[in-house]
């Protein structure tokens, strides 16, 4: 099996190093990742300049672009063989609820799925994760990903991926299939004056999770709940953001309005 590994924390991030090492027993592991951190780039592609690739070592490549750029290049002519799976991560920090809209980790996985390959996005969730500097800090999560793939990935429809969040703890409680939760509105921006007298702004922190049971899914927990209680969260998410129930209602409303106008 040929597995493409990417991320948004950069090619030298400890999470991706731990992941690649853990997956090696499954086949050929090829890393194509940004040359430096590209968090928050979602599915952005670089269209205003050429991209440069540098081979760091055998089967390890750095790209001066976004996470989606990396997967796009790998899937469209960079190699003379096909990949069987795309794994994005292990991200330094959670990608829960609304985070998936911004996440470069999720964006890389979706780019792989656009090329009709199974894809998963993996993140490590915990208060100390962003300070981790060594691959061994991600070892438990990396081993879990190996086992999840080795036992056979569940089949998803086209244009769907698994968004996986693993709590940072010595012993996991298990795993839960979850729905995507949501956060409260982000915190307000903060404004400062830099040393040169210019006004600068920081985007506010993410809002807290909202405890909101989903109608008809009383037996299924949110991704936030699962991770907070020590479970790996496995959420199937899709690219098609159309709300089909609203679509039908909207079509009816517009037809009625058009008729009344006439």
Secondary structure, 3 states (H helix, E strand, C coil): CEEEEECCCCCCCHHHHHHHHHHHHHCEEEEEEECCCCCCCCCCCCCCCCCCEEEEECCEEEECCCHHHHHHHHHCCCCCCCCCEEEEEEEECCCCHHHHHCCHHHHHHHHHHHCCCEEEEEEEECCCHHHCCCHHHHHHHHHHHHHHHHCCCCCCCCCEEEEEEEECCCCCCEEEECECCCECCCCCCEEEECCCCCEEEECCCCCCECCCCCCCCCCCCEHHHHHHCCEEEEEEEECCCCCHHHHHHHHHHHHHHHHHHC
